[in-house]
Amino acid sequence: MKRILLIQTAFLGDVILATPLIAELKRLFPKSEISVLVKKGNETLLENNPHIHEVFTFEKSKGKYTEVIRLVRDFRKCQFDLAINLHRFGSSGLITMLSGAKKTIGFAKNPFSFAYSKRLPHAIGEGTHEVARNLSLIKEFGAVELRRPELYPSQANMDKVKSFNEGPFFCFAPASVWFTKQLPVEKWIELAQRKSTEGTVYLLGGKQDYDLCEQIRTSVPNRQIINLCGELNLLESAALMSSATRNFVNDSGPLHIASAMNAPVTAFFCSTIPEFGFGPLSDDSTILQVEEKLSCRPCGLHGHASCPKGDFQCGLAIDLSHE
């Protein structure tokens, strides 16, 4: 294999969970050039990755099919020996099918998988980790069954957060794209009250998460709680999380950042469950979820904008007393 294309155009967490497959491909085919296609905005996650030759971006705002045509033209020029699609939706399947690669592999859930050279099942709910599902696509080449994701903060990224690494500190990432994946804000406030007596609490997220984190910060006055939303990029956040006394995250992207840095982490699972296969892979990791068996949980693979039942017991009933 001289030239390999990997496609993962889903969320940032999915891109992080694709990095073990990238590393395995490079181990198995050390002389290969590995290119990766991700959604615009996620390419920064792959900066400094020594296994990657080139990163392409899918910019949906320019028009889905305009981008498909552009990328197919580019990929046909590359003459890939192998194209692997981890994404399970139509546009990525179409790109894979038309890429011109000599061999194409992906999951059978993709509507264009009928045109792949090889397609495999993607079963969610029986406990197999997403990393293992991804690696199963290259099992025929001798891939391992599971390995930790990888991110590569630069020295500049490390220097940016160096001043924060004084004394014990905790990183909180309280936001998620899906509301019912978020530990309720009152629970974050409860946790902040406790952990801020043990060290500094840094609140992480994008600019869009600032107000949520500010609500947490102002609810616990006269403590060292610092809102860093919008101030750190993804790899700078990864660098900070790698040195934290402990990280507290939802079932969301920051969970996988912690895994990639092998950082100590506690992950909260509200409407989703670890059996979906997106749990932490750090050596020091804990999962907290409601102890009572709820008939409504899980209420979906991704979550919802609000609790379908209106009581959000899967979040509010999580016990933080031992944290």
Secondary structure, DSSP 4 states (H G I P E B T S, - for coil): --EEEEE--S-HHHHHTTHHHHHHHHHHSTT-EEEEEEETT-GGGGTT-TT-SEEEEE-GGG-HHHHHHHHHHHHHHHT-SEEEE---SHHHHHHHHHS--SEEEEETTSTTGGGSSEEE----SSS--HHHHHHHTTGGGT--S---------HHHHHHTGGG-SSSEEEEE---SSGGGSPPHHHHHHHHHHHTTTSEEEE---GGGHHHHHHHHHTSTTS-EEE-TTTS-HHHHHHHHHH-SEEEEESSHHHHHHHHTT--EEEEESSS-GGGS----SSSEEEEE-SS--TT-S--SS--SS-SSSS-HHHHT---TT-
